[in-house]
Amino acid sequence: METKTLSSFIKNLPESFFEQLIRDIPTGRWIKLLQDEPNVKEFVFEGFSVHLSKLPNTFQQPQVHIRLRKLLRNKLEVLEKVLLIWEDEKLALIAFVEMFDQVFLLENLESFKDLLGPERFCAALYVLKYSQQADFEERIDENFWKREPDFETAEFLIPVWTAWKYFIQEYPEAVKWLENILREMPPEPAQGEKAPPAAAEPGVKAEERKRLKLERKLEKMQAEHKHLHDQLIHYKQEAEALRVHLSEWQDSFEQRLRDEIDSHRRRWYRRYRSIDQEALHTLKETKDQIASILSRAERAFELQREADEEYGLVSEIRQKLLQMELYLREIEKIYGSSLVVHSEVAKVKQALQEEKKRLLHIPGIEKALQNDLAHVSETDLTRQVRLLEVDAKNLLNLNSIQKLLDRMSALGVISGLEPLQHEIRRKKQQIFDLLYDQFSPPKMMALEGDDFRDLEEFVESNQSGKYDLYLDGYNILLRIHGEDATQHDSSLTKLREHLIDAVASKSHLFRRVFLIFDGLEESREQSGNLQVIYSDKTRGHTADSIIIDALQKRRDRLTLLVTEDYGIIDAVESKIYATIGVYDFYMFIFDLN
């Protein structure tokens, strides 16, 4: 399918067309398609549980269908795949339309549309490439999508039924054949229902369907075979032309070589001949010609020096670009961190951008830019780390880089990274200081028995394995990263997945761990002793209420709570052993101490 054709095809399609495609394709095939397309799956099921056992029910949610219709209208590559699946599912319907020639289809367009439904009939026309023709295209207007069946809908089938009537008069047992075929046909699933598994088809019907599929595959393979055969002939012709060209080039090279050797021989022998007046005249002309060429060379060099003074050398241009880039980054930091930006800074920023644009348009600028990224040194990496913002969102990236460098250094793959590692530690310490300044510790509860300075010391005492741990998920993320870092759904999802993975890596240190988030549908996902819980905010159930209800029902105080929501802390203060600060817990699970 050509994208251009598909784009023009969907331009005026109604929502009912995409909804019909969604209903016609079994839920199982939709789930497989979405699992093969992670980005599409994330968009469609955003806010819903993506546990494999719940996907069939989740797929029937109205919000999921709305997102699918929007996706099919705006993502041509996804719509192409869906139409191929629909073609496979509705092979018999397409074969029925293909039996009639295009003139008959145009004459009985209204009957076919009312019999099959405008959405399915339109999809079949596209699959058969009829919709691309002007006669069909002008008939698919806003009235096309109105289905008004009447007695004329089946009128074009009267010749078929008449022939069948004559046939059963001669072979009455054929009535049972039709009854068996109709009885064996699987019913179409209703909207919201799963498609039933295909039953074993009767011999004739099954063989016919197999034959239709095989014929389509055979036609496709024959077309591919013809294409490959044409390519083979083309490549053979190219190879023959290249062989002839090579032979001609070899002959020409040998001839030029003989001529060059003869020329050298003549010049060598000419050294021993006497010089006459004609030869002296030739030498004088040669001397004048050389002088003229040297003069032109001096003029060319002078022009080049003027061009260098006007445009600059490669090294100078690279230095200017680098310096301007550093100044622009510094100005970006000012815009991000300063409450008030001086007007002169704004003017300088505009001037730097205009100058950079001018430099990027001078002749030969590609020489100054080539291989900029091909030779990144340890010094370049150190400079990039130094320019990172002091922001919690960069903390995970720095920690991942540190672990990667440690592993590479342990394997002996790389060495001499002490300055880079020092810069990473320094940048992390800056972020730690920033985070610590932002936090006021929550109302801590006295630990019974032994005194513990922090969570690490409590875990090292081997007592944490007796306690259940309750985590207020979004409270942790919002306190650490702030609301700005979690405004976009994709950013919040990424941060949430990082938190779940980090908690899972430390969950073995506690008896059980409960990580609770606000959600659109209540669900629970179990992984070892870690249970990730999503509340149903549409029913008034929040993560706060789930934590409070669970802790108030407990008869013991073998629980730890990670939150800085004082509403939760005040409600369950008498039911928990201790409250852990968000900052301390975050540093603990990510090994950032």
Secondary structure, 3 states (H helix, E strand, C coil): CCHHHHHHHCCCCCHHHHHHHHHHCCHHHHHHHHHHCHHHHHHHCCCCCCCHHHHHHHHCCHHHHHHHHHHHHHCHHHHHHHHHHHHHHCHHHHHHHHCCCHHHHHHCHHHHHHHHCHHHHHHHHHHCCCCCCHHHHCCCCHHHHCCCCCCCCCHHHHHHHHHHHHHHHHCCCHHHHHHHHHHHCCCCCCCCCCCCCCCCCCHHHHHHHHHHHHHHHHHHHHHHHHHHHHHHHHHHHHHHHHHHHHHHHHHHHHHHHHHHHHHHHHHHHHCCCCCCHHHHHHHHHHHHHHHHHHHHHHHHHHHHHHHHHHHCCHHHHHHHHHHHHHHHHHHHHHHHHCCCCCHHHHHHHHHHHHHHHHHCCCCCHHHHHCCCCCCCCHHHHHHHHHCCCCCHHHHHHHHHHHHHHHHHHHCCCCCCCHHHHHHHHHHHHHHHHHHHHHCCCCCCCCCCCCCCCCHHHHHHCCCHHHCEEEEEHHHHHHHHHCCHHHCCHHHHHHHHHHHHHHHHHHHHHCCEEEEEECCCCCEEEEECCEEEEECCHHHCCCHHHHHHHHHHCCCCCCEEEECCCHHHHHHHHHHCCEEECHHHHHHHHCCCC
